[in-house]
Amino acid sequence: MGRRWNKKKKQNAKNDNKVEKPKKDRADPQGYIVVKKESKDFETFYKSQNIVPEEEWTEFMTCLRTSLPAAFRITGNTTRAKALLKILKEDFFEPLEKLSPDDFTPTVSAAAKLAAAQQNGSRQWPVEDEPIKPLELKCLTWYPKGLAYQLNLSRRDIRRCEAYWSLHQCLITETDAGSISRQEAVSMIPPLLLNVLPHHNVLDMCAAPGSKTAQIIEQMHSSSDPVLGAIPPGVVVANDADNKRCYLLTHQAKRLQSPSIIITNHDACFMPNMFYTKPDGSSGKLKYDRILCDVPCSGDGTLRKNCDVWGKWNPVNGCNLHGLQLRIARRGLELLSVGGRMVYSTCSLSPMENEAVLQRLLLEAAGSVSIVDCSSALPGLKFCSGLTKWTVVTRDMQVLPTPQDIPLKLSNVYHKHLFPVDEDLHLDRCMRLLPHHQDTGGFFVAVLEKTAPLPGEKVEGPVAATKDGAAAAAQPSDTAAKNRNTQRSKQKNNKRRQGFKEEPYYYLSDVIADWEKDYKAGKEMTPTAPPPNGYTAEETTDAAATTETTGATRETAAA
C-alpha cells in the first residue's frame, strides 16, 4: 500500500510541474468520405471480356451503383412455411405496402444526425443518397415451392426507417428461431443445383458463414417419410479454414437442430480423408456424393453491398487467387465419388477465377469429369452462358495475347494455364448471373459430374454410377483398369532420425543386476554397498592388469 501511495504521489507531483501547452487549432471536421462507385479499369477489363452485351452495358453499370435488396427464404416443411408466410403477409407486408411516401421518416438516430448537421454547418454528415422507398415484396419464381422472397429495400433502408422497425425485429426474431434465413438471392442457387437427397454424403469445403450449409441441411431433412425426415442416413460435413469463422458456422447450424452435421477446421486444399466402419467390420474411405466448392474469390460481384471493392479492384486479384481456387477444386474432385456431383461457384465475374479454373480441371481430368447442362434446372432464372474465349490483362491494362508474351518479371503472376485453349470443353454450360437481370448480385456457378476415377486415383473397388448419383458395385471398366495400371507406386521415404537413439542403461556387472532384482522383490539389502563404478574386486584387478599390459606394449612400440 505504501509503495502504491508513493508512486501515485510522485505522479501527482510531475503533473503539478507540467506546463500546459497551447492547443493547436484543428480544421473543421469534414465527416465521412463517400466512396466513389466508379473504376475505369473495371469497365475497361469487363468490356474486353464481353460478359455483358454492348446494349446492356449502361444498365449493368447503373445497377452496380445501387444498393443490394434484401432477400430471405422460409425454412421448414411446406405446411409450416405457408403458415408463417401468411402471418408475414397479413401482419407486416400488406400494411407496409399501403403506406405513402410521407409516412417513411428516418429513425431517431438518423434524425439526430440530421439535426446536428443543420446546427453545425461546417460539419458534413453523410447524407442519405437514396430516398426511402415503399415496400414491394417479390417472390423468387425460380426457387422451389415459392418459399424465397426479395424486398426492394436494402438492409440499410430497413434499419434507418421507423416504419420498417417492426419488420426488422420480426426478421431478426424468426432468423434466431430458425424459421427463416436471410440470404442473398444468388447465394441460394448452388445448393439447389446440388440436388441433395437424404441418403447423400455431402461436403461443403468452404462453408462459413453457413447460409449455404443451412440450406443443404434443410434439403437433407426434406423427405416425406417422417423417420428419414427426422434422422436422415446421410451426413453433411461443413469445413472452413478459419477457426473464428467456424464459430459463425456453428451458430448457423445449431438453429436447425440437425443430428447430421459435422463441422471441421481444415485447409480445404489438404482436406484429410475420413474413414468409416463397414457392416462387415472393415474400414473404408469416405467418398462424398455431393460437394459444394464455393471458393474464396476477389468478390467483384458483391460491389452492390461491399463498396470498398471499387477502390481496391484491379485485374491481378483474380490471377493471384487462381492457384488457390484450383487446389481446392482439385481436392474436391479427389474426394468425390464416381457418379457424384460437385458445384463450383464464386461471387466474382472474372474468367480468371471461373472459366480458367474449370478449363484446367477438365484438362487434368482427361475425360473423367464433365460439365452438366443445368439451364433448365431452375425455370425462371436469368443468366448468361460461360465464356469460351477471354483475354488476360496486366495491372497496367495491357493485353497479353499468348503465353509467350508474358514478361519475365511477371512470370510468377501469369502462366500459360490462364489462357483459353482451342479444345471444346463445353464451358458454355456454365452460368454467369449479372446484377441487372434480376436485381441481384454478380455470381458464377458450374456443375461438374465425375463419370470415372481421376488419372492416378487409387480405386479401392470397382464402382459405377447409379441413377441418383451414388456409387454402386459393378464390373471394372477399361478406363479404371488403365488408371490402376498407370498409377505410380508410392515409395517409402526413409526419414532421417532426429536427435540420437537413446538406449536403456546397461549393467556393468551381474552383481548389480542381482542386487536390483532383490530390491524389487522386497528382500533385505546387505549392508555392503555395490562396488565403485559398478566393478567387483576381481574385475577391478583384471582391468588394472589389462591397463599395465597395454602401457607396456605402447612403450615397446615407441622404442
C-alpha positions in Angstrom: 0.0 0.0 0.0 2.8 2.4 0.9 4.6 1.9 -2.4 1.5 2.5 -4.4 0.8 5.7 -2.4 4.4 6.9 -3.0 4.1 6.1 -6.7 0.8 8.0 -7.0 2.3 10.9 -5.1 5.2 11.2 -7.5 2.9 11.1 -10.5 0.8 14.0 -9.0 4.0 16.0 -8.4 5.0 15.5 -12.0 1.6 16.7 -13.1 1.8 19.8 -10.9 5.2 20.8 -12.5 3.9 20.1 -16.0 3.5 23.2 -18.2 0.3 23.2 -20.3 1.0 23.7 -24.0 -1.4 25.8 -26.0 -3.7 23.6 -28.1 -3.4 23.8 -31.8 -6.4 24.9 -33.8 -7.8 22.0 -35.7 -9.5 22.2 -39.0 -13.3 21.7 -39.2 -14.0 18.0 -39.4 -15.4 17.0 -42.8 -17.2 13.9 -41.7 -17.2 10.7 -43.6 -15.8 10.3 -47.2 -18.4 8.9 -49.6 -16.9 6.1 -51.7 -16.9 6.9 -55.4 -18.6 4.0 -57.1 -16.6 4.0 -60.3 -13.5 2.3 -61.7 -12.2 2.9 -65.2 -10.0 -0.2 -65.0 -13.1 -2.3 -64.1 -15.0 -1.0 -67.1 -12.1 -1.5 -69.5 -11.5 -5.0 -68.3 -15.0 -6.3 -68.5 -15.7 -4.6 -71.8 -12.8 -6.5 -73.3 -14.2 -9.8 -71.8 -17.6 -9.3 -73.5 -19.5 -10.7 -70.5 -22.3 -8.1 -71.0 -23.9 -7.3 -74.3 -23.0 -3.8 -75.5 -26.6 -2.6 -75.5 -26.9 -3.6 -71.8 -23.7 -2.1 -70.5 -25.2 1.2 -69.2 -27.9 -0.7 -67.4 -25.3 -3.1 -66.0 -23.2 -0.3 -64.5 -26.2 1.7 -63.2 -27.4 -1.4 -61.3 -23.9 -1.9 -59.8 -24.1 1.5 -58.2 -27.3 0.9 -56.3 -27.8 -0.9 -53.0 -28.4 -4.7 -53.0 -32.0 -5.6 -52.0 -32.6 -7.9 -49.0 -33.8 -11.4 -49.5 -34.9 -14.3 -47.3 -36.2 -17.8 -47.6 -38.6 -19.7 -45.3 -37.4 -23.0 -43.8 -39.2 -26.0 -42.5 -41.9 -28.2 -44.2 -44.4 -26.8 -46.6 -47.3 -26.6 -44.1 -45.3 -24.7 -41.5 -43.8 -22.4 -44.2 -47.1 -21.5 -45.6 -48.5 -20.7 -42.2 -45.5 -18.4 -41.4 -45.8 -16.7 -44.8 -49.4 -16.0 -44.2 -48.6 -14.3 -40.9 -45.8 -12.2 -42.5 -48.1 -11.0 -45.3 -51.1 -10.2 -43.2 -49.3 -8.5 -40.3 -46.3 -6.9 -42.0 -46.1 -6.8 -45.7 -49.6 -5.8 -46.7 -49.9 -2.9 -44.1 -46.5 -1.6 -45.2 -47.3 -1.7 -48.8 -50.3 0.7 -48.2 -48.2 3.4 -46.6 -47.5 6.6 -48.6 -44.0 8.1 -49.1 -44.8 10.8 -46.4 -45.1 8.1 -43.8 -41.5 7.0 -44.2 -39.5 9.0 -41.6 -35.9 8.4 -40.6 -35.2 6.7 -37.3 -34.3 8.7 -34.1 -30.6 8.2 -34.7 -30.7 9.3 -38.3 -32.9 12.3 -37.3 -30.4 13.3 -34.6 -27.6 13.2 -37.1 -29.5 15.4 -39.5 -30.3 17.9 -36.8 -26.7 18.1 -35.7 -25.7 18.7 -39.3 -28.1 21.6 -39.6 -26.8 23.2 -36.4 -23.1 22.9 -37.4 -22.9 24.0 -41.0 -19.2 23.3 -41.3 -19.7 19.6 -40.5 -20.7 17.4 -43.4 -22.6 14.4 -42.2 -23.1 11.7 -44.7 -26.4 12.5 -46.3 -28.7 9.5 -47.3 -28.2 9.4 -51.0 -31.1 7.1 -51.8 -34.6 8.0 -50.7 -36.6 5.6 -48.6 -38.9 3.6 -50.9 -42.3 1.9 -50.2 -42.2 -1.8 -49.6 -42.6 -4.2 -52.5 -42.5 -7.9 -52.0 -41.3 -10.0 -54.9 -41.4 -13.8 -55.0 -38.4 -15.6 -56.5 -40.1 -17.8 -59.0 -37.1 -20.0 -59.7 -36.9 -21.1 -56.0 -38.8 -24.4 -55.4 -42.3 -24.1 -53.9 -42.1 -20.3 -54.0 -40.5 -20.1 -50.5 -37.9 -17.4 -51.2 -38.7 -13.7 -51.4 -36.9 -10.5 -52.2 -37.6 -7.0 -50.9 -37.0 -3.8 -52.9 -35.2 -2.5 -49.8 -31.6 -2.9 -48.7 -30.7 -3.8 -45.1 -29.7 -0.2 -44.6 -33.1 1.0 -45.7 -34.9 -1.3 -43.3 -32.7 -0.2 -40.3 -33.0 3.6 -40.9 -36.7 3.8 -41.4 -39.0 3.9 -38.4 -42.0 2.4 -40.3 -39.9 -0.7 -41.0 -38.7 -1.2 -37.4 -41.3 -3.8 -36.6 -40.5 -5.7 -39.8 -36.8 -5.6 -38.9 -37.4 -7.0 -35.4 -39.6 -9.8 -36.9 -36.9 -10.8 -39.3 -34.3 -11.0 -36.6 -36.6 -13.0 -34.2 -37.6 -15.5 -36.8 -34.0 -15.9 -38.0 -32.8 -16.7 -34.5 -35.7 -19.2 -34.2 -34.6 -20.9 -37.4 -37.9 -20.2 -39.2 -36.4 -18.0 -41.9 -32.9 -17.5 -43.3 -31.7 -14.1 -44.5 -29.6 -14.9 -47.5 -28.6 -13.2 -50.8 -30.7 -14.4 -53.7 -27.8 -15.7 -55.9 -26.3 -17.5 -52.9 -29.4 -19.8 -52.8 -28.6 -21.3 -56.3 -25.5 -23.6 -55.6 -27.3 -25.8 -53.0 -30.3 -26.1 -55.3 -28.1 -27.4 -58.2 -26.6 -30.0 -55.9 -29.9 -31.8 -55.8 -29.2 -33.3 -52.3 -31.1 -36.3 -51.1 -31.4 -37.7 -47.6 -29.0 -40.6 -48.1 -26.2 -38.5 -49.7 -22.9 -37.7 -48.0 -22.3 -34.0 -48.6 -19.1 -31.9 -48.2 -19.1 -28.1 -48.0 -15.4 -27.3 -48.4 -15.6 -23.5 -47.7 -18.7 -23.4 -45.6 -18.5 -20.3 -43.4 -20.5 -18.3 -42.5 -23.0 -21.1 -43.2 -26.0 -19.9 -45.1 -25.5 -22.5 -47.9 -24.7 -25.2 -45.3 -28.0 -24.5 -43.6 -29.8 -24.8 -47.0 -28.1 -28.2 -47.6 -29.2 -29.4 -44.1 -32.8 -28.4 -44.9 -32.7 -30.5 -48.1 -31.4 -33.4 -46.1 -34.4 -33.3 -43.8 -36.9 -32.7 -46.7 -38.1 -36.3 -47.0 -41.8 -37.0 -46.8 -41.0 -40.0 -44.6 -41.2 -38.9 -41.0 -38.3 -41.2 -40.0 -36.0 -40.1 -42.8 -37.0 -36.5 -42.3 -36.0 -36.5 -38.7 -32.8 -38.6 -38.9 -31.5 -38.9 -42.5 -29.0 -41.6 -43.2 -26.6 -39.1 -44.9 -24.3 -36.6 -43.3 -23.2 -33.1 -44.0 -19.5 -32.2 -43.4 -19.0 -28.4 -43.2 -15.4 -27.3 -43.3 -13.7 -24.0 -43.2 -10.0 -23.0 -42.8 -10.6 -20.0 -40.5 -11.2 -21.0 -36.9 -13.1 -17.9 -36.0 -15.5 -18.3 -38.9 -16.1 -21.8 -37.8 -17.9 -20.4 -34.8 -20.2 -18.5 -37.1 -20.8 -21.7 -39.0 -21.7 -23.4 -35.7 -24.1 -20.7 -34.8 -25.9 -21.1 -38.2 -26.1 -24.9 -37.9 -27.3 -25.1 -34.4 -30.5 -23.2 -35.3 -31.7 -26.1 -37.3 -31.0 -28.7 -34.6 -29.8 -31.4 -37.0 -28.1 -34.6 -35.9 -26.4 -35.0 -39.3 -23.9 -32.2 -39.3 -20.1 -32.4 -38.7 -18.0 -29.2 -38.6 -14.3 -29.4 -39.3 -11.5 -26.9 -39.3 -9.0 -27.7 -42.1 -7.4 -26.1 -45.1 -9.6 -27.2 -48.0 -6.6 -27.7 -50.3 -5.5 -30.5 -48.0 -8.8 -31.8 -46.8 -8.0 -35.1 -45.0 -9.6 -38.4 -45.8 -12.2 -39.7 -43.4 -12.8 -43.4 -42.7 -15.9 -45.3 -41.6 -16.7 -48.8 -40.4 -18.5 -51.1 -42.9 -21.2 -53.6 -41.8 -18.6 -56.4 -42.1 -16.3 -54.7 -39.7 -13.7 -53.5 -42.2 -12.7 -49.9 -42.6 -13.5 -47.8 -45.7 -12.6 -44.4 -47.0 -15.5 -41.9 -47.1 -16.4 -40.6 -50.5 -18.9 -37.8 -51.0 -21.9 -38.0 -53.3 -22.3 -34.1 -53.3 -19.6 -31.5 -52.8 -20.1 -27.7 -52.7 -17.0 -25.9 -53.7 -17.7 -22.2 -53.0 -14.1 -21.0 -53.2 -12.6 -17.7 -52.0 -12.6 -15.1 -54.7 -11.9 -11.4 -55.4 -15.6 -10.6 -54.8 -16.2 -8.1 -57.6 -19.7 -9.5 -57.9 -20.5 -8.0 -54.4 -20.0 -4.4 -55.4 -23.5 -3.5 -54.5 -23.0 -4.4 -50.8 -19.2 -4.0 -50.5 -18.4 -0.6 -51.7 -14.7 -0.9 -50.7 -14.1 -3.2 -53.7 -14.5 -0.2 -56.1 -11.3 1.4 -54.9 -9.3 -1.9 -54.4 -10.2 -3.6 -57.7 -7.5 -4.5 -60.2 -7.3 -7.3 -62.8 -4.4 -9.0 -60.9 -6.6 -10.0 -58.0 -8.2 -12.8 -59.9 -4.9 -14.1 -61.2 -3.5 -14.3 -57.7 -6.4 -16.4 -56.4 -6.4 -18.8 -59.4 -3.9 -21.2 -57.9 -5.8 -21.4 -54.5 -9.1 -22.0 -56.2 -7.6 -24.7 -58.4 -6.2 -26.6 -55.5 -9.4 -26.5 -53.6 -11.5 -27.7 -56.6 -8.9 -30.4 -57.4 -9.1 -31.8 -53.9 -12.9 -31.7 -54.1 -12.8 -33.9 -57.2 -10.5 -36.3 -55.5 -13.0 -36.7 -52.6 -16.0 -37.0 -54.9 -17.4 -40.5 -55.6 -17.8 -41.7 -59.2 -21.3 -40.6 -60.4 -21.3 -37.8 -57.8 -21.8 -34.1 -58.5 -19.7 -31.1 -57.5 -20.8 -27.4 -57.7 -18.1 -24.8 -58.3 -19.2 -21.3 -57.5 -17.7 -17.8 -56.9 -19.1 -14.3 -56.3 -16.7 -13.0 -59.0 -17.3 -12.2 -62.6 -13.7 -12.6 -63.7 -13.0 -15.5 -66.1 -9.6 -16.0 -64.5 -11.3 -17.2 -61.4 -14.1 -19.1 -63.2 -13.6 -20.5 -66.7 -9.8 -20.6 -66.5 -10.0 -22.8 -63.3 -12.6 -25.1 -64.8 -10.6 -25.4 -68.0 -7.5 -26.6 -66.2 -9.6 -29.1 -64.1 -11.1 -30.6 -67.2 -7.8 -30.9 -69.0 -6.2 -32.6 -66.0 -9.2 -35.0 -65.6 -8.7 -36.3 -69.1 -12.4 -37.0 -69.7 -13.3 -38.4 -66.3 -15.1 -35.1 -65.4 -17.7 -33.2 -67.4 -19.8 -30.0 -67.0 -23.5 -30.7 -66.6 -26.0 -28.6 -68.5 -28.3 -27.1 -65.8 -30.0 -24.4 -67.9 -33.5 -25.9 -67.3 -32.9 -26.9 -63.7 -34.3 -23.6 -62.3 -37.1 -22.3 -64.5 -37.4 -18.6 -64.4 -33.7 -17.9 -63.6 -32.0 -15.5 -66.0 -28.3 -16.0 -66.7 -25.6 -15.8 -69.3 -23.6 -18.7 -70.7 -20.0 -19.2 -69.8 -17.2 -17.8 -71.9 -15.1 -19.9 -74.3 -12.7 -17.1 -75.1 -11.3 -14.4 -72.9 -8.3 -12.1 -72.6 -5.5 -11.8 -70.0 -4.8 -8.3 -68.8 -1.9 -7.0 -66.7 -2.2 -4.5 -63.9 -1.3 -1.7 -66.4 -4.3 -2.8 -68.5 -2.1 -4.3 -71.2 -3.5 -7.3 -73.1 -1.3 -10.5 -73.3 -2.4 -12.3 -76.5 -0.4 -15.5 -75.9 1.6 -17.1 -73.1 4.8 -16.3 -75.0 4.0 -12.6 -74.4 4.2 -12.8 -70.7 7.1 -10.6 -69.4 9.8 -12.3 -67.4 9.2 -10.1 -64.4 5.5 -11.2 -64.3 6.1 -14.9 -64.8 5.3 -15.5 -61.1 1.8 -14.0 -61.6 0.7 -15.1 -65.1 1.2 -18.5 -66.5 0.0 -20.5 -69.6 -3.0 -22.0 -67.8 -4.8 -18.7 -67.6 -5.1 -18.5 -71.4 -8.0 -20.2 -73.3 -7.4 -23.3 -75.3 -8.9 -24.5 -78.6 -10.5 -27.7 -77.2 -14.3 -27.9 -76.8 -14.7 -28.4 -73.1 -18.4 -27.2 -73.0 -17.6 -24.1 -70.9 -20.7 -22.5 -72.3 -22.7 -24.8 -69.9 -21.5 -22.6 -67.0 -23.9 -20.0 -65.6 -22.9 -16.3 -65.0 -25.6 -14.2 -63.3 -25.4 -10.5 -63.9 -26.8 -7.9 -61.4 -29.2 -6.1 -63.8 -31.0 -9.2 -65.0 -33.0 -9.9 -61.8 -31.8 -7.1 -59.4 -29.2 -9.4 -57.6 -25.5 -9.6 -57.1 -23.0 -10.9 -59.6 -22.3 -14.7 -59.4 -20.8 -17.6 -61.3 -21.8 -21.3 -60.9 -21.0 -24.5 -62.7 -22.0 -28.2 -62.1 -19.3 -30.9 -62.5 -20.1 -34.6 -62.7 -17.4 -37.3 -62.1 -18.0 -40.2 -64.6 -14.8 -42.2 -63.9 -11.9 -42.2 -61.5 -9.3 -39.5 -62.0 -6.0 -40.3 -63.6 -3.7 -41.7 -60.9 -6.6 -42.0 -58.4 -6.4 -45.1 -56.2 -9.6 -47.2 -56.5 -10.5 -49.5 -53.6 -13.0 -51.4 -55.6 -14.9 -51.4 -58.9 -17.5 -48.7 -59.0 -20.2 -47.4 -61.4 -22.6 -44.5 -61.3 -26.2 -45.1 -60.4 -29.2 -43.1 -61.5 -29.4 -40.9 -58.4 -25.7 -40.2 -58.3 -24.5 -42.6 -55.7 -21.7 -45.2 -56.3 -22.6 -48.9 -56.6 -20.6 -52.1 -57.3 -20.1 -53.1 -60.9 -17.6 -54.6 -63.3 -14.3 -52.7 -63.7 -14.2 -50.5 -66.8 -11.2 -50.3 -69.2 -10.6 -46.7 -68.1 -10.4 -47.7 -64.4 -8.1 -50.6 -65.2 -5.8 -48.4 -67.2 -5.7 -45.9 -64.4 -4.8 -48.6 -61.9 -2.0 -49.9 -64.2 -0.5 -46.5 -64.8 -0.7 -45.5 -61.1 2.7 -44.6 -59.7 3.7 -46.8 -56.8 4.4 -44.9 -53.6 8.0 -45.2 -52.3 8.7 -45.3 -48.7 10.6 -42.2 -47.5 13.3 -43.2 -45.1 13.1 -40.2 -42.9 16.3 -39.2 -41.1 16.1 -39.8 -37.4 16.0 -36.6 -35.4 18.4 -36.5 -32.4 20.1 -39.7 -31.2 18.9 -43.1 -30.3 18.7 -43.3 -26.6 19.2 -46.9 -25.4 18.3 -48.1 -21.9 21.1 -48.3 -19.4 23.4 -51.3 -19.4 24.5 -53.4 -16.5 28.3 -53.5 -16.0 28.1 -56.4 -13.6 25.8 -59.3 -12.8 26.2 -58.3 -9.1 24.3 -55.0 -9.7 21.6 -56.8 -11.7 21.1 -59.3 -8.9 21.0 -56.5 -6.3 18.3 -54.6 -8.2 16.2 -57.8 -8.6 16.4 -58.4 -4.8 15.4 -54.8 -4.2 12.3 -55.1 -6.4 11.4 -58.4 -4.8 11.5 -56.7 -1.4 14.3 -58.7 0.1 16.5 -57.4 2.8 19.5 -55.5 1.5 23.1 -56.4 2.6 24.9 -53.5 4.3 27.7 -53.7 1.8 27.3 -51.1 -0.9 27.9 -52.0 -4.6 31.5 -51.7 -5.7 32.5 -48.3 -7.2 32.0 -47.8 -10.9 30.0 -51.0 -11.0 33.0 -53.3 -10.9 33.8 -56.1 -8.5 37.2 -56.5 -6.9 38.1 -59.3 -9.3 37.0 -57.2 -12.3 39.0 -54.2 -10.9 42.2 -56.3 -10.7 41.7 -57.6 -14.2 41.1 -54.1 -15.6 44.3 -52.8 -13.9 46.4 -55.7 -15.3 45.0 -55.0 -18.7 45.9 -51.4 -18.4 49.5 -52.2 -17.4 49.9 -54.6 -20.3 48.6 -52.1 -22.8 51.0 -49.4 -21.5 54.0 -51.8 -21.8 53.0 -52.6 -25.4 52.9 -48.9 -26.2 56.4 -48.3 -24.8 57.8 -51.2 -26.8 56.2 -49.9 -30.0 57.7 -46.4 -29.3 61.2 -47.8 -28.7 
